[in-house]
Amino acid sequence: MGANLTSAILDEADLRGALLSGADLTDASLANANLERADLEGSRGERACFRETTLTGANLSKGRFAQAVFAGAVLREARANKADVSGCNFARADLTNASFRSAVLNDASLVEATLDRADFQNAQLRGADLRGALKRMTKLAGADLSGAQMDGKGV
């Protein structure tokens, strides 16, 4: 069991390399914070705000972040394998080289996100919105894209 940070206001906090595995960040606000290389494995962050937050190299694997806001966030080389990020807003986020293997991204918004070399193998992206997303060399093998929107077209 990790730290209880439910509804905490941590906007602009410098949490680089923080050990927050198993933490409860439900409804917390970390807008414009720096969580570079932070360990959030197995954490909860439903409805949390990570708007414009730096999460480069962070570990969000096995976390539960449904309905969280990551709009404009930088998740370069972040790991969110087996995480539940369903209904999350990743609009204009940078997910270059990020790994979402076997993650749940159903109904997530990735509008205009940068997904270059991101790994979504075996992920669930049902109903996800990927319109305008940059997808060079993105790995989607085994991903479920049922009902997903890509460049104005359903998959």
PyMOL commands that set and color helices and strands:
alter all, ss='L'
color gray80, all
select strands_A, chain A and resi 149-150+153-154
alter strands_A, ss='S'
color yellow, strands_A
deselect
rebuild
show_as cartoon
